[in-house]
């Protein structure tokens, strides 16, 4: 299984999510409105506006998300978690949030860790 990271394209973060397992690893359900964790080595600050190009198996076309950084995992933060940022969805991604949460319904992933907690 890949880490979902596909790099950065000229200031735009990109993330590829190929299946439910990867979606579970990256989706941040505990953030109001939903959020997605994006592995990156770039330096970001909380509340920073960022653009994300999300390729997700739930949709045929990539989704462009203009969101805010709400989570940061720094390199060497005393954890084995991947370095990166959590990007909070806006109201424009309400339908995407709904589709993600429907895809993750059930208890198949309850005991699996995520990229953030």
N, CA and C atoms as an extended XYZ file, in Angstrom:
351
Properties=species:S:1:pos:R:3:atomname:S:1:resname:S:1:resid:I:1 pbc="F F F"
N         0.845       -1.166        0.000 N   UNK     1
C         0.000        0.000        0.000 CA  UNK     1
C         0.889        1.227        0.000 C   UNK     1
N         0.554        2.215       -0.827 N   UNK     2
C         1.334        3.427       -0.901 CA  UNK     2
C         0.971        4.372        0.231 C   UNK     2
N         1.765        5.454        0.355 N   UNK     3
C         1.479        6.408        1.406 CA  UNK     3
C         0.539        7.506        0.945 C   UNK     3
N         0.060        7.430       -0.306 N   UNK     4
C        -0.888        8.402       -0.799 CA  UNK     4
C        -0.254        9.678       -1.298 C   UNK     4
N         1.052        9.829       -1.132 N   UNK     5
C         1.738       11.069       -1.484 CA  UNK     5
C         2.178       11.052       -2.929 C   UNK     5
N         1.837       12.116       -3.644 N   UNK     6
C         2.275       12.185       -5.031 CA  UNK     6
C         3.057       13.453       -5.321 C   UNK     6
N         3.418       14.185       -4.270 N   UNK     7
C         4.288       15.336       -4.467 CA  UNK     7
C         3.552       16.655       -4.529 C   UNK     7
N         4.305       17.676       -4.941 N   UNK     8
C         3.786       19.033       -5.025 CA  UNK     8
C         3.934       19.527       -6.442 C   UNK     8
N         2.966       20.287       -6.921 N   UNK     9
C         2.996       20.815       -8.275 CA  UNK     9
C         2.890       22.328       -8.209 C   UNK     9
N         4.039       23.034       -8.233 N   UNK    10
C         4.037       24.476       -8.289 CA  UNK    10
C         3.185       25.154       -7.237 C   UNK    10
N         3.375       24.829       -5.967 N   UNK    11
C         2.623       25.465       -4.904 CA  UNK    11
C         1.325       24.776       -4.559 C   UNK    11
N         0.928       23.796       -5.315 N   UNK    12
C        -0.294       23.051       -5.047 CA  UNK    12
C         0.089       21.689       -4.476 C   UNK    12
N        -0.460       21.359       -3.314 N   UNK    13
C        -0.259       20.026       -2.758 CA  UNK    13
C        -1.109       19.048       -3.542 C   UNK    13
N        -0.625       17.842       -3.704 N   UNK    14
C        -1.408       16.812       -4.379 CA  UNK    14
C        -1.452       15.555       -3.518 C   UNK    14
N        -2.551       14.836       -3.638 N   UNK    15
C        -2.724       13.604       -2.893 CA  UNK    15
C        -3.544       12.641       -3.727 C   UNK    15
N        -3.079       11.397       -3.817 N   UNK    16
C        -3.795       10.321       -4.506 CA  UNK    16
C        -4.287        9.332       -3.462 C   UNK    16
N        -5.582        9.071       -3.464 N   UNK    17
C        -6.176        8.081       -2.574 CA  UNK    17
C        -6.839        7.038       -3.457 C   UNK    17
N        -6.321        5.806       -3.395 N   UNK    18
C        -6.719        4.751       -4.318 CA  UNK    18
C        -7.812        3.819       -3.806 C   UNK    18
N        -8.028        3.777       -2.472 N   UNK    19
C        -8.978        2.814       -1.935 CA  UNK    19
C        -9.441        3.233       -0.537 C   UNK    19
N       -10.364        2.462        0.039 N   UNK    20
C       -10.924        2.779        1.349 CA  UNK    20
C        -9.881        2.776        2.452 C   UNK    20
N        -8.935        1.859        2.380 N   UNK    21
C        -7.906        1.791        3.404 CA  UNK    21
C        -7.071        3.074        3.437 C   UNK    21
N        -6.672        3.560        2.283 N   UNK    22
C        -5.914        4.815        2.213 CA  UNK    22
C        -6.792        5.989        2.644 C   UNK    22
N        -8.059        5.950        2.289 N   UNK    23
C        -8.981        7.008        2.689 CA  UNK    23
C        -9.069        7.070        4.214 C   UNK    23
N        -9.203        5.916        4.844 N   UNK    24
C        -9.249        5.851        6.307 CA  UNK    24
C        -7.982        6.449        6.917 C   UNK    24
N        -6.835        6.167        6.332 N   UNK    25
C        -5.563        6.677        6.848 CA  UNK    25
C        -5.479        8.197        6.790 C   UNK    25
N        -6.083        8.799        5.768 N   UNK    26
C        -5.913       10.228        5.524 CA  UNK    26
C        -7.076       11.102        5.983 C   UNK    26
N        -8.278       10.553        6.102 N   UNK    27
C        -9.443       11.373        6.443 CA  UNK    27
C        -9.428       11.715        7.921 C   UNK    27
N        -9.721       12.974        8.228 N   UNK    28
C        -9.710       13.474        9.602 CA  UNK    28
C       -11.148       13.803       10.017 C   UNK    28
N       -11.876       12.778       10.447 N   UNK    29
C       -13.300       12.952       10.785 CA  UNK    29
C       -13.506       13.817       12.018 C   UNK    29
N       -12.493       13.942       12.859 N   UNK    30
C       -12.618       14.702       14.095 CA  UNK    30
C       -12.538       16.218       13.873 C   UNK    30
N       -12.240       16.655       12.654 N   UNK    31
C       -12.187       18.081       12.330 CA  UNK    31
C       -13.564       18.534       11.850 C   UNK    31
N       -14.068       19.631       12.396 N   UNK    32
C       -15.372       20.136       11.987 CA  UNK    32
C       -15.379       20.395       10.484 C   UNK    32
N       -16.347       19.819        9.794 N   UNK    33
C       -16.448       19.961        8.347 CA  UNK    33
C       -15.607       18.954        7.582 C   UNK    33
N       -14.769       18.193        8.294 N   UNK    34
C       -13.903       17.202        7.669 CA  UNK    34
C       -12.586       17.805        7.214 C   UNK    34
N       -11.588       16.950        7.103 N   UNK    35
C       -10.264       17.373        6.648 CA  UNK    35
C        -9.533       16.156        6.097 C   UNK    35
N        -8.469       16.423        5.383 N   UNK    36
C        -7.672       15.349        4.795 CA  UNK    36
C        -6.208       15.607        5.126 C   UNK    36
N        -5.494       14.556        5.539 N   UNK    37
C        -4.073       14.673        5.848 CA  UNK    37
C        -3.265       14.471        4.576 C   UNK    37
N        -2.330       15.396        4.339 N   UNK    38
C        -1.507       15.362        3.140 CA  UNK    38
C        -0.041       15.291        3.554 C   UNK    38
N         0.631       14.177        3.276 N   UNK    39
C         2.066       14.115        3.557 CA  UNK    39
C         2.813       15.149        2.723 C   UNK    39
N         3.666       15.915        3.385 N   UNK    40
C         4.484       16.915        2.691 CA  UNK    40
C         5.683       17.274        3.562 C   UNK    40
N         6.764       17.613        2.925 N   UNK    41
C         7.947       18.087        3.638 CA  UNK    41
C         8.003       19.613        3.649 C   UNK    41
N         7.060       20.262        2.968 N   UNK    42
C         6.992       21.717        2.970 CA  UNK    42
C         6.645       22.232        4.361 C   UNK    42
N         7.100       23.435        4.659 N   UNK    43
C         6.786       24.082        5.926 CA  UNK    43
C         5.482       24.862        5.768 C   UNK    43
N         4.548       24.622        6.672 N   UNK    44
C         3.261       25.315        6.683 CA  UNK    44
C         2.985       25.781        8.101 C   UNK    44
N         2.063       26.716        8.236 N   UNK    45
C         1.642       27.202        9.549 CA  UNK    45
C         0.137       27.010        9.677 C   UNK    45
N        -0.331       26.903       10.907 N   UNK    46
C        -1.763       26.766       11.148 CA  UNK    46
C        -2.521       27.945       10.572 C   UNK    46
N        -3.694       27.660       10.030 N   UNK    47
C        -4.597       28.639        9.412 CA  UNK    47
C        -4.110       29.141        8.058 C   UNK    47
N        -2.997       28.607        7.554 N   UNK    48
C        -2.499       28.999        6.236 CA  UNK    48
C        -3.458       28.512        5.153 C   UNK    48
N        -3.738       29.362        4.183 N   UNK    49
C        -4.541       28.969        3.034 CA  UNK    49
C        -3.673       28.145        2.091 C   UNK    49
N        -4.184       26.992        1.676 N   UNK    50
C        -3.454       26.118        0.759 CA  UNK    50
C        -4.408       25.577       -0.298 C   UNK    50
N        -3.832       25.164       -1.400 N   UNK    51
C        -4.592       24.521       -2.469 CA  UNK    51
C        -4.154       23.069       -2.562 C   UNK    51
N        -5.133       22.200       -2.699 N   UNK    52
C        -4.894       20.763       -2.783 CA  UNK    52
C        -5.579       20.213       -4.021 C   UNK    52
N        -4.851       19.420       -4.772 N   UNK    53
C        -5.429       18.680       -5.888 CA  UNK    53
C        -5.559       17.238       -5.420 C   UNK    53
N        -6.797       16.806       -5.190 N   UNK    54
C        -7.089       15.487       -4.636 CA  UNK    54
C        -7.591       14.550       -5.723 C   UNK    54
N        -6.868       13.474       -5.922 N   UNK    55
C        -7.307       12.389       -6.804 CA  UNK    55
C        -7.818       11.304       -5.868 C   UNK    55
N        -9.121       11.024       -5.934 N   UNK    56
C        -9.722       10.071       -5.005 CA  UNK    56
C       -10.581        9.075       -5.780 C   UNK    56
N       -10.487        7.848       -5.388 N   UNK    57
C       -11.180        6.768       -6.101 CA  UNK    57
C       -12.697        6.949       -6.147 C   UNK    57
N       -13.250        7.802       -5.308 N   UNK    58
C       -14.692        8.045       -5.289 CA  UNK    58
C       -15.170        8.921       -6.436 C   UNK    58
N       -14.250        9.571       -7.113 N   UNK    59
C       -14.575       10.500       -8.196 CA  UNK    59
C       -13.723       10.206       -9.416 C   UNK    59
N       -14.275       10.436      -10.603 N   UNK    60
C       -13.517       10.227      -11.844 CA  UNK    60
C       -12.503       11.333      -12.077 C   UNK    60
N       -12.862       12.562      -11.720 N   UNK    61
C       -11.999       13.709      -11.968 CA  UNK    61
C       -11.355       14.178      -10.673 C   UNK    61
N       -10.161       14.756      -10.759 N   UNK    62
C        -9.536       15.298       -9.551 CA  UNK    62
C       -10.354       16.456       -8.990 C   UNK    62
N       -10.213       16.675       -7.696 N   UNK    63
C       -10.946       17.721       -7.000 CA  UNK    63
C        -9.937       18.756       -6.523 C   UNK    63
N       -10.207       20.014       -6.815 N   UNK    64
C        -9.371       21.095       -6.314 CA  UNK    64
C        -9.999       21.636       -5.043 C   UNK    64
N        -9.214       21.661       -3.986 N   UNK    65
C        -9.695       22.124       -2.689 CA  UNK    65
C        -8.848       23.314       -2.253 C   UNK    65
N        -9.507       24.416       -1.949 N   UNK    66
C        -8.857       25.565       -1.334 CA  UNK    66
C        -9.249       25.523        0.135 C   UNK    66
N        -8.317       25.154        0.989 N   UNK    67
C        -8.637       24.986        2.395 CA  UNK    67
C        -7.611       25.630        3.294 C   UNK    67
N        -7.726       25.349        4.582 N   UNK    68
C        -6.809       25.889        5.584 CA  UNK    68
C        -6.098       24.752        6.297 C   UNK    68
N        -4.855       25.019        6.677 N   UNK    69
C        -4.084       24.070        7.464 CA  UNK    69
C        -4.631       24.078        8.890 C   UNK    69
N        -5.073       22.903        9.362 N   UNK    70
C        -5.606       22.784       10.723 CA  UNK    70
C        -4.829       21.770       11.563 C   UNK    70
N        -3.849       21.118       10.955 N   UNK    71
C        -3.064       20.091       11.649 CA  UNK    71
C        -1.683       20.072       11.032 C   UNK    71
N        -0.666       19.960       11.875 N   UNK    72
C         0.710       19.854       11.377 CA  UNK    72
C         1.418       18.752       12.140 C   UNK    72
N         2.022       17.834       11.415 N   UNK    73
C         2.916       16.848       12.007 CA  UNK    73
C         4.307       17.166       11.488 C   UNK    73
N         5.159       17.633       12.388 N   UNK    74
C         6.520       18.014       12.015 CA  UNK    74
C         7.437       16.793       11.997 C   UNK    74
N         8.465       16.859       11.191 N   UNK    75
C         9.491       15.820       11.176 CA  UNK    75
C        10.136       15.774       12.552 C   UNK    75
N        10.321       14.571       13.067 N   UNK    76
C        10.966       14.415       14.361 CA  UNK    76
C        10.125       14.901       15.520 C   UNK    76
N         8.823       14.846       15.376 N   UNK    77
C         7.920       15.333       16.420 CA  UNK    77
C         7.761       14.338       17.564 C   UNK    77
N         8.660       13.397       17.654 N   UNK    78
C         8.574       12.413       18.724 CA  UNK    78
C         7.521       11.357       18.458 C   UNK    78
N         7.192       11.162       17.205 N   UNK    79
C         6.164       10.207       16.821 CA  UNK    79
C         6.605        9.479       15.558 C   UNK    79
N         5.970        8.382       15.283 N   UNK    80
C         6.280        7.647       14.050 CA  UNK    80
C         5.361        8.070       12.913 C   UNK    80
N         4.525        9.066       13.162 N   UNK    81
C         3.582        9.535       12.146 CA  UNK    81
C         4.318       10.258       11.020 C   UNK    81
N         3.709       10.258        9.845 N   UNK    82
C         4.263       10.877        8.654 CA  UNK    82
C         4.213       12.401        8.767 C   UNK    82
N         5.267       13.050        8.322 N   UNK    83
C         5.324       14.500        8.275 CA  UNK    83
C         4.290       15.019        7.278 C   UNK    83
N         3.526       16.047        7.652 N   UNK    84
C         2.528       16.581        6.737 CA  UNK    84
C         1.555       17.515        7.413 C   UNK    84
N         0.472       17.834        6.675 N   UNK    85
C        -0.521       18.790        7.160 CA  UNK    85
C        -1.934       18.256        6.943 C   UNK    85
N        -2.841       18.708        7.788 N   UNK    86
C        -4.259       18.428        7.628 CA  UNK    86
C        -4.924       19.644        7.019 C   UNK    86
N        -5.650       19.440        5.933 N   UNK    87
C        -6.326       20.516        5.223 CA  UNK    87
C        -7.823       20.399        5.490 C   UNK    87
N        -8.402       21.431        6.112 N   UNK    88
C        -9.828       21.427        6.436 CA  UNK    88
C       -10.661       21.737        5.200 C   UNK    88
N       -11.721       20.956        5.018 N   UNK    89
C       -12.653       21.191        3.928 CA  UNK    89
C       -13.445       22.472        4.171 C   UNK    89
N       -13.879       23.091        3.083 N   UNK    90
C       -14.770       24.243        3.156 CA  UNK    90
C       -16.193       23.751        2.905 C   UNK    90
N       -17.144       24.664        2.970 N   UNK    91
C       -18.537       24.308        2.684 CA  UNK    91
C       -18.690       23.748        1.273 C   UNK    91
N       -17.800       24.139        0.373 N   UNK    92
C       -17.851       23.648       -1.012 CA  UNK    92
C       -17.575       22.150       -1.097 C   UNK    92
N       -16.936       21.574       -0.086 N   UNK    93
C       -16.648       20.140       -0.086 CA  UNK    93
C       -17.635       19.340        0.757 C   UNK    93
N       -18.786       19.904        1.078 N   UNK    94
C       -19.775       19.205        1.907 CA  UNK    94
C       -20.214       17.888        1.276 C   UNK    94
N       -20.402       17.873       -0.035 N   UNK    95
C       -20.805       16.639       -0.713 CA  UNK    95
C       -19.684       15.608       -0.674 C   UNK    95
N       -18.454       16.045       -0.872 N   UNK    96
C       -17.305       15.144       -0.791 CA  UNK    96
C       -17.196       14.557        0.613 C   UNK    96
N       -17.359       15.392        1.635 N   UNK    97
C       -17.320       14.916        3.025 CA  UNK    97
C       -18.357       13.827        3.236 C   UNK    97
N       -19.562       14.043        2.737 N   UNK    98
C       -20.630       13.061        2.865 CA  UNK    98
C       -20.254       11.747        2.184 C   UNK    98
N       -19.714       11.811        0.970 N   UNK    99
C       -19.311       10.599        0.252 CA  UNK    99
C       -18.199        9.855        0.992 C   UNK    99
N       -17.251       10.595        1.532 N   UNK   100
C       -16.160        9.969        2.284 CA  UNK   100
C       -16.702        9.260        3.511 C   UNK   100
N       -17.547        9.924        4.261 N   UNK   101
C       -18.064        9.326        5.479 CA  UNK   101
C       -18.964        8.130        5.199 C   UNK   101
N       -19.692        8.165        4.086 N   UNK   102
C       -20.483        6.996        3.694 CA  UNK   102
C       -19.565        5.832        3.316 C   UNK   102
N       -18.458        6.116        2.635 N   UNK   103
C       -17.517        5.059        2.242 CA  UNK   103
C       -16.862        4.418        3.458 C   UNK   103
N       -16.723        5.184        4.533 N   UNK   104
C       -16.043        4.678        5.732 CA  UNK   104
C       -17.011        4.204        6.812 C   UNK   104
N       -18.298        4.108        6.477 N   UNK   105
C       -19.296        3.646        7.432 CA  UNK   105
C       -19.048        2.184        7.768 C   UNK   105
N       -19.286        1.843        9.011 N   UNK   106
C       -19.082        0.464        9.446 CA  UNK   106
C       -17.881        0.385       10.360 C   UNK   106
N       -17.558       -0.822       10.775 N   UNK   107
C       -16.482       -0.985       11.744 CA  UNK   107
C       -15.242       -1.658       11.165 C   UNK   107
N       -15.129       -1.717        9.859 N   UNK   108
C       -13.986       -2.384        9.231 CA  UNK   108
C       -12.667       -1.702        9.563 C   UNK   108
N       -12.694       -0.410        9.886 N   UNK   109
C       -11.459        0.330       10.106 CA  UNK   109
C       -11.270        0.774       11.554 C   UNK   109
N       -12.152        0.357       12.446 N   UNK   110
C       -12.109        0.852       13.827 CA  UNK   110
C       -10.779        0.627       14.512 C   UNK   110
N       -10.120       -0.471       14.265 N   UNK   111
C        -8.880       -0.794       14.969 CA  UNK   111
C        -7.631       -0.399       14.198 C   UNK   111
N        -7.787        0.227       13.032 N   UNK   112
C        -6.634        0.626       12.230 CA  UNK   112
C        -6.206        2.039       12.560 C   UNK   112
N        -4.901        2.274       12.594 N   UNK   113
C        -4.403        3.616       12.874 CA  UNK   113
C        -4.545        4.494       11.641 C   UNK   113
N        -4.395        5.785       11.850 N   UNK   114
C        -4.469        6.751       10.769 CA  UNK   114
C        -3.151        7.506       10.687 C   UNK   114
N        -3.051        8.438        9.753 N   UNK   115
C        -1.858        9.253        9.624 CA  UNK   115
C        -1.727       10.270       10.755 C   UNK   115
N        -2.840       10.535       11.456 N   UNK   116
C        -2.806       11.610       12.461 CA  UNK   116
C        -2.961       11.117       13.901 C   UNK   116
N        -3.916       10.236       14.166 N   UNK   117
C        -4.111        9.787       15.553 CA  UNK   117
C        -4.287        8.291       15.599 C   UNK   117
